[in-house]
Amino acid sequence: MKISIVIPAHNEAEAIAQCIASIQIAIEQLPPTVQASSLVVLDSCTDDTLRIVQAAGVDYLCCYYQCVGQVRDMGIRYAIANGATWLACTDADSTVPMDWLVQQMEHFDQQKTDMICGVVSIDNWGHLSSQTQQAYITHYQDKMGHRHVHGANLSFSKEAYLAIGGFAPLTCHEDVDLVSRFEAQCYAITWSNRVRVSTSSRLQARAKEGFGAFLANLEKISLC
C-alpha cells in the first residue's frame, strides 16, 4: 500500500509547519510495508507558506484556482499518478495524532472500506463563548457511526475516487459532495471516531461556508 496525504493550503504560514510535522510523526508509526508521504497543494499563496513547505522538505504543487475542490482534486490525481493507492486528506490548519494513519490501516484491515470519514476536535476554545462550546458539543456526535463530513479528515481508495469522478470544482462543501457520491454508488464508508484530527477554531474562514464559518455562526447565535 502507498498512502499520500494531500493538504490544500492558502496563506497558511502560521499553521502549515505544525500540520506537516504532525503528519510526519504519524507516518513514522506505520509498518515498513506501507509507504506514505505528504503533498501540499498551494493555492494562490501570497505569504510565506511556500518557503515553509520547502524548508520542511515535502512535495508540493502550486496553482491559482481559488477553489478548494479543484485544489484537492489536483493534488489527489497527482498523487495517484505517482503510485498512491490510498488517499488521506487533511487541512493546513489541522494537526493529526500519531496514530492517525495507523487507525486508518486498522479499519482497512478489519473490514472492507472504500472511504473513512473521521471526526475533528477543536484545538482551542479560549476565544469562543461557553455557549458556543456547549452548542457545538450538543450538536457534535463524537462516536462510531457518526455522520459528520470533514475535508480535514477524509480518506479513500484510489479506485473508488477515480470511479466516481473525484472532487467537484466547488469552492465549499466539496467534501460533502464527494461523500454523497460515494454513498450513491454504494461504496463502503466507515464513519470512525478513532480516526480524528485537531482543527483550528479560527473564525476567519478560508472557505466562506466552511468549518470556520460554521463556528462563527454558532458564536453569533450564542451572543444574541
Secondary structure, 3 states (H helix, E strand, C coil): CEEEEEEEECCCCCCHHHHHHHHHHHHHCCCCCCEEEEEEEEECCCCCHHHHHHHHCCEEEEECCCCHHHHHHHHHHHHHHCCCCEEEECCCCEECCCCHHHHHHHHHHHCCCCEEEEEEEECCCCCCCHHHHHHHHHHCCCCCCCCCCCHHHEEEEHHHHHHHCCCCCCCCCHHHHHHHHHHHCCCCEEEEEEEEEEECCCCCCCCCCCHHHHHHHHHHHHCC
